[in-house]
Amino acid sequence: MIKLIGVVADDTTGANDIGIMFRKNHYTTKVITFEENMQIKKDSEVVIIDTDSRLDPPDVSYNRVYNATKTLENIGYTL
């Protein structure tokens, strides 16, 4: 069984770059944009969340990354 992989990116370019690398290695891959209370379907081996937080103040960036990471963990993305 393949473990589910979650990635948190701080911008669209980074999210898409890593998504392409996984896809080229035959993983089903999905890139999504961060939203509060987002619902993620467990329908891809790799889910990448673009938090668009690179230019945010540190506290805002931290909260987006933390919430994205917790969302992935809560639905079973363990790596």
N, C-alpha and C positions, 0 to 999 in steps of 0.2 A: 504494500500500500504506500502511495506517495503521500508524504506529509504536506499539509497545506501551508503555503508560504505567504506571509503578509509583508508588504513593504510600505513604509511611510516616507513620502518625498516632500520636499519643501517647495517645489515648483513643477510646472508642467513638463519642462524639458527633461528634468531628471526622472520624473515618473515615466515618461515615454521611452527614454533611453534604456532604463532597466527593464521595462516591459518588452521592448524589442529583443533584448538579450535573452530573456526567458522564453519568448515565443520562438526564436530561432533554435532553441534547444528543446523544442517540442512540448512545452508546457502550455496548457490552456491559461490564458492571461487576460486580465481585465484591469483597466485603469479607470478610477472613478475620482470625482471631485469631493472633497470634504464638505460635509454639512452636519450641523448639530442634529443629533438623534437620527443619523442616517441608518437606513436598513440595507444590509448587504446580503445578497443571496450567495449561498455556498455552491456556486456553479462553475468555479474556475479553480485550478490548482494554485494560481498566483493571483492575488488581488493587491493592487498598488493604489494607495490613497494619496492623492495630491492635495496637501493641506494649504497650498498657496500661502505659505507663512514666512517666506524668506525675508520679506521687508517689514514684517509686523514687529511691534514692540515685543521684547522678550517674554513678557507674561502671556500675551495673546498667542504667540508662537508655541510656547510651552503647552498651553491648554489645548490647542489644536492637535499637536503631536501626541500628547497624552491621551486625549479622547479617541483619536484615530487608532492608536495602539491598543487601547482597551477594547474598542469595538472589534478589532480583528481577533484579539485573544478570546473574547466572549463567545465568538461563533466558531472557534476551533482552528484558527490559523496559528499554528504553534511555532513556526520558524520565522 
